[in-house]
Amino acid sequence: MAVNDDELSAMAIEELDIACALPWPDMKSVTPWGDSFTGFAPSGREVEIERRYLWAHEPEGAIAVEVEVRDIGARTGAEAKALITAPR
């Protein structure tokens, strides 16, 4: 069964929620950092999941969290991004 764009998008959003759940001190300590791993789409197909924690240019001190889910070996897929600022 082929993984469709909706499935990849839903996975990217779900993985972004998980990536953003990291407490601020922990997130700050691992930035900049990224990893990728193989997972399974709900359809059962293998996909590659990539997470990135990067320092954002604006606002200063914020962290850009990016997640991409794509077919194994594909160059593009569905992407979800968030900008996390320090708690006040």
HUNOR-V64750 format. One record per backbone hydrogen bond with DSSP energy under -1.0 kcal/mol. NH is the residue of the N-H (numbers start at 1). CO is the residue of the C=O. Records with the same first field share a line. If there is no record, write none. Layout:
NH->CO, CO
This chain:
8->4
9->5
10->6
11->7
12->8
13->9
14->10
15->11
16->12
17->13
18->14
19->15
20->16
27->23
28->24
29->25
30->26
33->53
35->51
37->49
39->47
41->45
44->41
47->39
48->70
49->37
50->68
51->35
52->66
53->33
54->64
56->62
62->59
63->84
64->54
65->82
66->52
67->80
68->50
69->78
70->48
74->71
78->69
80->67
82->65
84->63
